[in-house]
Amino acid sequence: MQDVETQKQYVEKVKQLNENKNRKYTILTMGCQLNENDSEKLCGMIEEMGYTRAENQKDADLVVFNTCCVRENAEDKLFGKLGELKKIKESKGTIIAIGGCMMQEKHITEKLKQSYPYVDIIFGTHTLYRFPEDLYKAIEEKKKIEDVLDIDGKIYEGLPIKRDSNVKANVTIMNGCNNFCSYCIVPYVRGRERSRQPREIIEEIMHLAENGYKEVTLLGQNVNSYLRVEKEKNIPYEQFEGINSFATLLKAVNNINGIERIRFVSPHPKDFTDDVIDAIASSDKVCKLIHLPLQSGNTKVLKEMNRKYTKEQYLHLVEKMKSKIPNLKLSTDIIVGFPGETEEEFEDTLDVVKKVNFEQVFMFIYSKRVGTPGYKMTNQVPEEIKHERFNRLKELVESQIEENNKKYVGTTQKVLVEGESKTNSKMLSGRTDSNKVVVFEADKNLIGKLIDVKIESEHKWYLKGVI
């Protein structure tokens, strides 16, 4: 692809500028696993340009922020960090670059230009691949760069990548979203759905397997609609290994030697078709913890959210999945305090949580996002009510987690060893198929291996065991 080849030339130009200068960089990633995957691509490009990772921001010659705009506190975090950087830039001449979803919002970029004029580079979700060119111009031409596109971006293959782990990897299979949930800014900042070519995905995962990776997570805003838009709009895609849907993609990845585990996020309940359920059931490497975002347990609130399913349809889908997939466990997302949510409607959410008994719940207090339909809704729920409901949901979820964890004690679990425990370097840490963190004593040569661990005790957010 010519665009990527051009960027490779800029990589070489910046590398020459940095020769023998011991340049360092830091990167702060906010948001979801897609953002984390984008940051790995940025790190790949930056390190090819002659930078090494700094332990401390004050030692960095280049500071990159990869932003998220799903929740309001992300903005506060960014602006706070920028304030801290001002003195470092004045003394060291540090180049500051800000990219990601937040940069697709005009009111944010205007605020940056007015209140933080010392920012050197602003780049959006569709122009990440042009970072070497933007950086070269900022260094060599001393220009302030604003490189943001409002159109739907293309998918660029062949970018270098520096992954955070050598055991498990995120692989993006599609970008963008066509759902327009009324609380969500993502379709406006990531654009419409577009899928990667099947061959590119399979070859990337085969390369990971050859390099010793054991687990892959397939990423997209709506993974189970993979290739749907292409088929609906007759956009050509390469026929490769019979892949023409998310279900057939799962089966193809399941056949790759060396890969032991497959996860995916995020699917949408309305697109969870029977062929996907059957593919999960028949694919031995696909983890049986499935993420199934609920958002609300009340049909009226779901309609206001533009989620396109009812409480009853969601519960029916759960029952169908449990009947077809042995040992199925579910995780979910829930938003508390969507505009107009009444006490009775919130009770419906608690009811679904009690009935499904989720293994993991990611809970969020609703926050208004400029540019979404939810922002204009006049019936906003008062903050104190949102927080009170959130606490009740949290209490219910934590009681369920405690009960679920007890079921693991005394069992033997297959654990993929990921590395040292974050809180105790003498212990190793890994995860079960159901994504439970397990810590145990073992030799470090087991990192990257799938081993049997007997669970001895539960500690709410992790389990403790012995080999």
Secondary structure as UniProt FT lines:
FT   HELIX           2..17
FT   TURN            18..20
FT   STRAND          24..29
FT   HELIX           33..48
FT   TURN            49..50
FT   STRAND          52..53
FT   HELIX           57..59
FT   STRAND          62..67
FT   HELIX           73..92
FT   STRAND          95..100
FT   HELIX           101..104
FT   HELIX           106..115
FT   TURN            117..118
FT   STRAND          121..123
FT   TURN            125..126
FT   HELIX           128..130
FT   HELIX           131..140
FT   STRAND          145..147
FT   STRAND          168..172
FT   STRAND          174..175
FT   TURN            182..183
FT   HELIX           186..190
FT   STRAND          194..195
FT   HELIX           198..210
FT   TURN            211..212
FT   STRAND          215..219
FT   TURN            221..222
FT   HELIX           223..225
FT   TURN            226..227
FT   HELIX           228..232
FT   TURN            233..234
FT   TURN            241..242
FT   HELIX           246..254
FT   TURN            257..258
FT   STRAND          261..265
FT   HELIX           269..271
FT   HELIX           274..282
FT   TURN            284..285
FT   STRAND          289..291
FT   HELIX           299..305
FT   HELIX           311..324
FT   TURN            326..327
FT   STRAND          329..336
FT   TURN            339..340
FT   HELIX           343..356
FT   STRAND          360..365
FT   TURN            370..371
FT   HELIX           373..376
FT   HELIX           383..406
FT   TURN            407..410
FT   STRAND          412..420
FT   TURN            425..426
FT   STRAND          428..431
FT   TURN            433..434
FT   STRAND          437..440
FT   HELIX           444..446
FT   TURN            447..448
FT   STRAND          450..458
FT   STRAND          463..466
//
